[in-house]
C-alpha cells in the first residue's frame, strides 16, 4: 500500500468479493469516496452493487474516532469491509486504500488505522518554461487524489495572467479551464490553491492594485477555489514601482518587508477573515531560501499577520539536504508556520535534463517543524510522478520513509508492475541522476561498470572486459523500446522521448567503442577508422535531438554525462591505431 499506513494488522479472514456486493452508507459518506468504491468493485468483476447489506457488504462513511484530521479506518474480514473516516477526506482516503487492497476479485483480511503526518502534501506548479497543458493538470489532480496528496498550487511562471499581467482578468476560456481544475481538485479532495505573483509591478500604496488583486482572487473563489497564495519570489524587492511606495517604505529589505506585510495583512483582514471557508493565506517571500537574520525577515516576523503561512525552500534554492534543525531556524526567523516549497524534481534550471533520481536528503524530523512539504515538479508532468510518488510517502509518514525503496516502488508503478519495464526504467534513470543540487554524481551504475571494465582491460583481458560491460550497454540500448512498450502511462514515454532517443544513440556509440577497441587490439587500422567514424556519427545524431519544451528545446538532451563521453574519448583516443 502507498503511502504506507501508520498502523496495519493482518487478518486471516480475507474473502472473494463475488458477483454481488451490498453498499451501506454512513454519516460521513462522501460521493467521491463512493465513486472510488464503485469503480473498485466494478474492476474486481462485481456485477451488482445493491443498497443495503448482502452476503458481502461494504460499509462506507462511518465515523472514525480518535484520529487526526484526514484519518481513516479500514477493516476487512468475515465478508465485511468497513471504510470509516474522521471527515469526508478521511473517508475518501479509506476508499483509496480499499482500491489498493483489492487484487482481482479478492481482498485480504486487514485492520488499518491511518492518518497523515503533514498537513500540506502535494505540489506547486511554480516552474519557468513551458507550462503544463490543461490535460496534464487534470491528470495530475487525479494522481494527487489517488496518492492521498491534498495540495495543488497553481503558480506557473509563464502564465502571463499569473505574473506579468497579474492585474488583467483571465479571458473566458482560461477562466473556464481554471474552473475545470477546481472541480477536478474538489473531486480528488485536493485544495486548489490559486497563487498570484504581483511583485514585478505592484504599487503597494495604490488601492487600485489591491482591488485588482482581490478581484482576481474573487474570480477564483467564485469557481470554488478556497486556498490562495501571494507569491513575491524572484523579484527585485528594492525596486519600487511608484514614488509613493519609495517615500513611504524607504530603501532596503526592511522597507520591502513592511510593504509586503501591509499587503498580506490587508488581504488577510479585509478578505480572508470575511470568508470562513478559506484555508490559511499563504505567501512566498522574496528571501525564500535561507535562515539569515535580515531586516526583510524581521519585518515579516514582527509585522505580518501570524495566520499567514510562509513558503521556504531550505538553505538554498535547491538544497542537497533540508534538516529539521534548519527548518526550526526558518520557523524562528520568519515567525510563521513554514511550508517547504521543495525544488525537486523541477528542471527549469537544468536545461536539457530530465530528473528521475530518488527524492533524497530530507530529514523525517521536518514534520516536527513545518506544516508540509510540496514538490515543484518538472516541465514534464508525467515524468514528475516518479518523484511525486515519494513526496506522497514522505509527507504521509516521514518516520518510515526509505528513499531507495520508495523510488523502486515509484518505478514499478510507472511500469505497471512489469519486471522488464522496471529494469529498463532503472537503467534509463541511472543516466538521469545528476541535477547538480541533490544528486552530484551522474550515472553511478554505468560508471561502476566502466570502472570494472578498465580494470579488467588494463590487466590484459580485453575479451573479458567486453564480456563484462557489453550486456549493460545492450540493456541501455534496449531500454527505450522496452519503456515505450511497457509503461502504464503513455505520456511518460512521450515526455521522455528526446532522452529515450538520445539514450539509444549513446548506447550504440558505447557499443561501437568496444568494436573500436577490438580493432585496435587486432591491429586493424581500417576497422578502427570505420568504428571511429561511426562513433562520431552517432554522437552527432544524439546532439541534434531536441525536446519541444522550454528551456530544454535550446540544447540537446543531457544524460550520462560526463561518464559516457569520457569513456568514448578514452576508448577512441587511447586506442588509436597508427
C-alpha positions in Angstrom: 0.0 0.0 0.0 1.1 3.5 -0.6 1.5 5.7 1.3 2.4 3.1 4.0 -0.3 3.2 6.7 0.6 4.3 10.2 -0.9 1.1 11.8 -1.6 -2.2 10.0 -2.7 -5.5 11.4 -3.1 -8.5 9.1 -6.1 -10.9 9.5 -6.6 -14.4 8.1 -10.2 -14.0 7.1 -10.0 -12.3 3.7 -12.5 -13.3 1.0 -13.6 -13.0 -2.6 -16.0 -10.2 -3.4 -18.1 -12.4 -5.7 -20.6 -11.1 -8.1 -22.8 -9.1 -5.7 -21.8 -6.6 -3.0 -24.1 -4.6 -0.7 -23.2 -1.0 0.0 -24.3 0.6 3.3 -23.9 4.4 3.7 -22.8 6.1 7.0 -22.8 9.7 8.3 -19.6 10.7 6.6 -20.2 9.1 3.2 -18.7 11.2 0.5 -19.9 10.9 -3.1 -16.3 10.8 -4.4 -15.4 8.1 -1.9 -18.5 6.1 -3.1 -17.4 6.7 -6.7 -14.0 5.2 -5.9 -15.6 2.2 -4.1 -17.9 1.5 -7.0 -15.1 1.8 -9.6 -13.0 -0.6 -7.5 -15.8 -3.2 -7.2 -16.5 -2.9 -10.9 -12.8 -3.5 -11.8 -12.9 -6.5 -9.5 -15.7 -8.1 -11.6 -18.6 -7.3 -9.2 -21.7 -7.3 -11.4 -24.3 -6.0 -8.9 -23.9 -3.3 -6.2 -27.0 -3.2 -4.1 -28.1 -0.7 -1.5 -28.0 -2.3 1.9 -26.5 -5.5 3.3 -25.7 -8.6 1.3 -23.6 -11.7 1.7 -20.6 -9.4 1.1 -21.1 -5.9 2.4 -19.1 -2.6 2.2 -19.9 -0.1 4.9 -18.8 3.3 3.8 -18.7 6.5 5.7 -18.9 5.6 9.4 -17.3 7.9 11.9 -13.7 7.1 12.8 -12.9 8.5 16.2 -9.6 9.3 18.0 -7.6 10.1 14.8 -6.2 13.4 13.5 -7.9 15.2 10.6 -8.0 13.2 7.3 -7.5 10.0 9.3 -9.4 6.8 8.5 -10.0 3.2 9.4 -10.2 0.2 7.1 -11.4 -3.2 8.4 -11.6 -6.2 6.1 -12.7 -9.6 7.3 -15.6 -12.0 7.6 -17.2 -10.9 4.3 -17.3 -7.3 5.6 -15.4 -4.1 4.5 -15.6 -1.1 6.8 -14.4 2.2 5.5 -14.7 5.0 8.1 -13.2 8.5 8.1 -12.7 11.2 10.6 -14.0 13.5 7.9 -15.0 13.3 4.3 -11.4 13.5 3.1 -10.6 10.6 5.5 -13.4 8.6 4.1 -12.1 9.3 0.6 -8.6 8.0 1.6 -10.2 4.9 3.1 -11.8 4.2 -0.3 -8.4 4.8 -2.0 -6.8 2.3 0.4 -9.5 -0.2 -0.3 -8.8 0.2 -4.1 -5.2 -0.8 -3.4 -6.2 -3.8 -1.3 -8.3 -5.5 -3.9 -6.4 -7.9 -6.1 -8.5 -9.5 -8.8 -11.8 -10.4 -7.0 -10.1 -11.0 -3.7 -9.3 -8.8 -0.7 -7.1 -9.9 2.2 -8.2 -9.5 5.8 -6.7 -6.4 7.4 -7.2 -3.7 10.0 -5.8 -0.3 9.3 -5.7 2.9 11.4 -4.1 5.7 9.3 -3.6 9.4 9.2 -1.2 11.9 7.5 1.7 13.3 9.5 1.9 16.6 7.5 -0.9 19.0 6.8 0.2 20.0 3.3 1.1 17.3 0.8 1.3 17.7 -2.9 2.8 20.1 -5.5 3.2 23.6 -6.7 3.4 24.2 -10.4 5.9 27.0 -10.0 8.5 26.5 -12.7 9.7 28.6 -15.6 9.4 27.5 -19.2 6.7 25.6 -21.0 3.7 25.3 -18.6 1.7 22.1 -18.3 -1.2 21.6 -20.6 -4.8 21.6 -19.3 -4.9 17.8 -19.8 -1.6 17.5 -17.8 -3.1 19.4 -14.9 -6.4 17.4 -14.8 -4.4 14.1 -14.9 -2.1 15.5 -12.2 -5.0 16.2 -9.9 -6.2 12.7 -10.3 -2.7 11.4 -9.4 -2.7 13.6 -6.3 -6.0 12.2 -5.2 -5.2 8.6 -5.6 -1.9 9.0 -3.7 -3.6 10.9 -0.8 -2.0 14.3 -1.5 -4.2 17.2 -0.7 -2.5 20.3 -2.2 -2.0 21.7 -5.7 -0.8 25.2 -6.1 -1.3 26.9 -9.4 1.7 29.2 -10.0 3.2 28.7 -13.5 5.7 31.5 -14.0 5.0 31.6 -17.7 1.2 32.1 -17.4 1.1 35.8 -18.1 -2.1 36.3 -16.0 -0.3 34.8 -13.0 2.7 37.1 -13.1 3.4 39.7 -15.9 -0.3 40.6 -16.4 -1.5 39.8 -13.0 -3.9 42.7 -12.9 -5.8 41.6 -16.0 -8.8 39.3 -15.6 -8.4 35.8 -17.1 -10.1 35.5 -20.6 -13.3 33.5 -20.5 -11.7 30.4 -22.0 -8.8 30.4 -19.5 -11.2 31.0 -16.6 -13.3 28.1 -17.7 -10.2 25.9 -17.7 -9.4 27.0 -14.2 -12.9 26.2 -13.2 -12.5 22.7 -14.5 -9.3 22.3 -12.5 -11.1 23.5 -9.3 -13.8 20.9 -10.0 -11.3 18.1 -10.5 -9.4 19.1 -7.4 -12.6 19.0 -5.3 -13.4 15.6 -6.8 -10.0 14.4 -5.6 -10.1 16.1 -2.2 -7.2 18.4 -3.2 -7.1 22.0 -2.2 -6.7 24.0 -5.4 -4.5 26.9 -4.3 -4.5 29.9 -6.6 -1.3 31.8 -6.5 -0.9 35.3 -7.8 2.6 36.8 -8.4 2.2 40.7 -8.5 5.8 41.6 -7.4 7.1 42.6 -10.8 4.9 45.7 -10.9 2.7 46.1 -7.8 2.3 49.5 -6.2 1.7 48.7 -2.6 0.3 52.2 -1.8 -2.2 52.1 -4.6 -5.6 50.9 -3.6 -6.5 50.1 -7.2 -3.7 47.5 -7.3 -5.1 46.0 -4.1 -8.6 45.9 -5.6 -7.2 44.3 -8.8 -5.6 41.5 -6.7 -8.8 40.9 -4.7 -10.8 40.8 -7.9 -8.5 38.1 -9.3 -9.0 36.2 -6.0 -12.7 36.7 -6.1 -12.9 35.3 -9.6 -11.3 32.1 -8.5 -13.3 32.0 -5.3 -16.5 32.1 -7.4 -15.2 29.0 -9.2 -14.8 27.1 -5.9 -11.1 27.8 -5.0 -10.7 28.1 -1.3 -6.9 28.4 -0.9 -4.8 31.4 -2.0 -1.2 32.4 -2.2 0.6 35.7 -2.8 3.9 34.8 -4.4 6.6 37.5 -4.1 9.6 35.5 -5.2 12.1 36.2 -7.9 11.7 40.0 -7.8 14.0 43.0 -7.1 12.4 44.0 -3.8 14.5 47.2 -3.6 12.9 48.4 -6.9 9.7 50.4 -6.2 7.0 50.9 -8.9 5.7 54.2 -7.5 7.1 57.2 -5.9 4.5 56.8 -3.1 6.0 53.4 -2.2 9.5 54.8 -2.2 8.6 57.7 0.0 6.5 55.5 2.4 8.7 52.5 2.8 12.2 53.8 2.0 15.1 51.7 0.8 16.3 48.2 1.7 14.9 44.9 2.6 13.2 46.2 5.7 11.1 48.5 3.6 10.1 45.7 1.3 9.2 43.5 4.2 7.0 46.3 5.7 5.3 46.8 2.3 4.6 43.1 1.8 3.4 42.7 5.4 0.9 45.5 4.9 -0.4 44.0 1.7 -0.7 40.5 3.2 -2.3 41.9 6.4 -4.9 43.8 4.4 -5.7 40.7 2.3 -6.0 38.6 5.5 -8.1 41.1 7.4 -10.3 42.5 4.7 -10.9 39.4 2.6 -9.8 36.1 4.1 -11.3 36.8 7.5 -14.6 37.6 5.9 -14.8 34.1 4.3 -14.8 31.4 7.0 -14.5 28.6 4.4 -11.0 29.8 3.3 -7.8 27.9 4.1 -5.0 30.0 5.7 -3.5 32.6 3.4 0.0 31.7 2.0 2.8 33.9 0.8 6.2 33.2 -0.9 8.7 35.7 0.5 11.4 37.3 -1.7 14.0 35.9 0.7 12.8 32.3 0.5 16.0 30.3 0.5 18.0 30.8 3.8 17.7 31.4 7.5 19.9 34.5 7.8 18.5 37.2 10.0 17.8 40.2 7.8 15.7 43.4 8.0 13.4 41.9 5.5 12.7 38.7 7.6 12.5 40.8 10.7 9.7 42.9 9.2 7.7 39.8 8.2 8.2 38.3 11.6 7.2 41.3 13.5 4.5 42.9 11.2 2.9 40.2 9.1 -0.3 38.6 10.5 0.5 35.4 12.3 -2.1 33.5 10.3 -0.2 33.7 7.1 1.8 30.6 6.1 5.3 31.2 4.6 6.9 29.2 1.9 10.6 28.3 2.2 12.9 26.3 0.0 15.7 25.4 2.5 19.3 26.6 2.8 19.5 27.4 -0.9 17.1 27.4 -3.8 17.6 23.7 -4.5 19.4 22.4 -1.4 21.1 19.0 -1.2 19.6 18.5 2.2 16.9 20.0 4.4 17.2 19.2 8.1 14.8 19.6 11.0 17.3 22.0 12.7 17.3 24.2 9.6 13.5 24.2 9.4 13.4 25.2 13.1 15.6 28.1 12.3 13.4 29.1 9.4 10.3 29.0 11.6 12.0 31.2 14.2 13.5 33.7 11.8 10.2 34.1 9.8 8.0 33.8 12.9 5.3 32.0 10.9 4.3 28.5 10.0 6.6 27.2 7.3 5.6 25.3 4.2 8.5 23.9 2.3 8.4 24.6 -1.4 10.9 21.8 -2.4 12.5 22.5 -5.7 12.7 18.8 -6.7 12.4 17.5 -9.4 12.0 20.9 -11.1 14.3 21.1 -14.1 13.9 24.7 -15.4 17.4 25.5 -14.1 18.8 22.3 -15.6 18.1 22.8 -19.3 18.1 19.5 -21.3 17.9 17.3 -18.2 15.1 15.1 -17.0 15.4 14.3 -13.3 14.4 10.8 -12.4 16.6 10.0 -9.3 15.3 9.2 -5.8 13.9 12.0 -3.6 16.6 12.3 -1.0 18.2 14.4 1.6 15.1 15.4 3.7 15.0 14.5 7.4 12.0 12.8 8.8 12.1 15.3 11.7 11.0 18.1 9.4 7.4 17.1 10.3 8.0 18.4 13.8 8.9 21.9 12.4 6.9 22.6 9.3 3.2 22.2 8.2 4.1 20.5 5.0 6.5 19.7 2.1 5.3 20.2 -1.5 7.1 19.5 -4.8 7.9 21.9 -7.5 7.9 19.4 -10.5 9.4 19.4 -13.9 8.1 20.8 -17.2 7.3 17.2 -17.9 4.2 16.4 -15.8 4.0 12.6 -16.3 7.7 12.1 -15.7 7.4 14.1 -12.5 5.3 11.3 -11.0 8.4 9.3 -10.1 9.4 12.0 -7.6 5.8 12.8 -6.6 5.2 9.2 -5.6 7.9 9.7 -3.0 6.7 13.1 -1.9 3.4 11.4 -1.1 5.1 8.8 1.0 7.4 11.3 2.8 4.6 13.7 3.6 2.2 11.0 4.9 4.7 9.0 7.1 8.2 10.5 7.1 9.3 8.3 10.0 9.2 5.2 7.8 10.3 6.9 4.5 13.1 4.9 2.7 14.2 6.9 -0.3 15.5 3.9 -2.3 12.6 1.6 -1.5 10.2 4.4 -2.4 12.0 5.1 -5.7 11.8 1.5 -6.7 8.1 1.4 -5.9 7.6 4.6 -8.0 9.4 3.0 -11.0 7.3 -0.2 -10.5 4.1 1.9 -10.6 5.2 3.7 -13.9 6.0 0.2 -15.3 2.6 -1.2 -14.3 4.5 -3.8 -12.3 6.2 -5.4 -15.4 9.6 -6.6 -14.4 11.3 -6.0 -17.7 10.0 -2.4 -17.9 11.1 -1.8 -14.3 14.6 -2.9 -15.2 14.6 -0.7 -18.2 13.5 2.3 -16.2 16.2 1.6 -13.7 18.8 1.6 -16.4 17.4 4.8 -18.0 17.0 6.6 -14.7 20.6 5.9 -13.9 21.6 8.1 -16.8 19.4 11.0 -15.5 20.7 11.1 -11.9 22.7 14.3 -11.9 21.0 17.6 -11.2 23.9 19.5 -9.6 21.9 20.1 -6.4 20.5 17.0 -4.7 22.4 14.5 -6.8 26.0 15.4 -7.6 27.2 12.2 -9.3 25.8 11.1 -12.6 25.1 7.5 -13.9 26.7 5.8 -10.8 25.8 2.3 -12.0 27.2 2.8 -15.5 30.3 4.5 -14.0 30.9 1.4 -11.8 30.5 -0.8 -14.8 33.0 1.2 -16.7 35.5 1.3 -13.8 35.3 -2.5 -13.7 35.8 -2.7 -17.5 39.0 -0.6 -17.4 40.4 -2.6 -14.5 40.0 -5.9 -16.5 41.2 -4.3 -19.7 44.3 -2.9 -18.1 45.0 -6.4 -16.7 45.3 -7.5 -20.3 41.9 -9.2 -20.7 40.1 -7.2 -23.4 37.7 -10.0 -24.2 36.8 -10.4 -20.6 36.4 -6.7 -20.1 34.0 -6.5 -23.1 32.1 -9.5 -21.9 31.6 -7.7 -18.5 30.4 -4.4 -20.0 28.5 -5.2 -23.2 25.4 -6.7 -21.5 24.8 -3.5 -19.6 25.4 -1.3 -22.7 22.9 -3.6 -24.5 20.4 -3.0 -21.7 20.8 0.8 -22.2 20.3 0.4 -25.9 17.1 -1.8 -25.4 15.7 0.3 -22.6 14.0 3.0 -24.8 11.9 0.5 -26.7 11.0 -1.5 -23.6 9.9 1.7 -21.8 7.8 2.9 -24.7 6.1 -0.5 -24.9 5.7 -1.2 -21.2 5.0 2.0 -19.3 1.5 2.2 -17.9 1.2 5.9 -18.8 2.0 6.7 -22.5 2.5 10.3 -21.6 5.7 9.3 -19.8 7.2 7.9 -22.9 6.1 10.9 -24.9 7.6 13.4 -22.4 10.9 11.5 -22.1 11.0 10.8 -25.8 14.0 13.1 -26.6 16.0 11.5 -23.8 15.0 8.0 -24.8 16.1 8.6 -28.4 19.4 10.1 -27.1 20.0 7.1 -24.8 19.6 4.7 -27.7 22.2 6.6 -29.8 24.6 7.0 -26.9 24.3 3.3 -26.1 25.1 2.4 -29.8 28.1 4.7 -29.6 29.3 3.0 -26.5 28.9 -0.5 -28.0 30.7 0.7 -31.1 33.6 1.9 -29.0 34.0 -1.7 -27.9 34.3 -2.7 -31.5 36.9 0.0 -31.9 39.0 -1.4 -29.0 38.8 -4.8 -30.6 40.0 -3.4 -33.9 42.9 -1.6 -32.2 43.8 -4.8 -30.3 43.9 -6.7 -33.5 45.9 -4.0 -35.3 43.2 -3.5 -37.8 43.5 0.2 -38.7 40.8 0.1 -41.4 38.1 -1.2 -38.9 39.4 1.2 -36.3 38.9 4.1 -38.6 35.4 2.9 -39.5 34.3 2.5 -35.9 35.7 5.9 -35.0 33.7 7.5 -37.9 30.5 5.6 -36.7 31.0 6.8 -33.2 31.3 10.4 -34.3 28.2 10.0 -36.4 26.2 8.6 -33.5 27.3 11.3 -31.2 26.4 14.0 -33.7 23.0 12.4 -34.1 22.5 12.4 -30.3 23.4 16.0 -30.1 20.9 17.1 -32.8 17.9 15.8 -30.7 15.7 18.5 -29.1 12.8 18.3 -26.6 9.9 20.5 -27.6 9.6 22.3 -24.2 11.4 25.4 -23.0 14.1 25.6 -21.7 15.0 22.1 -22.9 14.5 22.9 -26.5 17.6 25.1 -26.6 20.1 22.3 -26.4 20.5 18.5 -26.8 19.3 16.1 -24.1 22.0 15.6 -21.5 22.3 12.2 -19.8 25.1 10.1 -18.5 27.5 13.0 -18.7 30.4 13.1 -18.4 30.6 9.3 -17.9 29.6 8.4 -21.4 31.7 10.9 -23.3 34.7 10.4 -21.1 34.6 6.7 -21.9 34.2 7.3 -25.6 37.2 9.6 -25.6 39.4 7.2 -23.6 38.3 4.3 -25.8 39.0 6.1 -29.1 41.9 8.3 -28.3 43.7 5.9 -26.1 43.2 3.0 -28.5 44.0 4.8 -31.8 45.8 2.6 -34.4 48.7 4.5 -36.1 
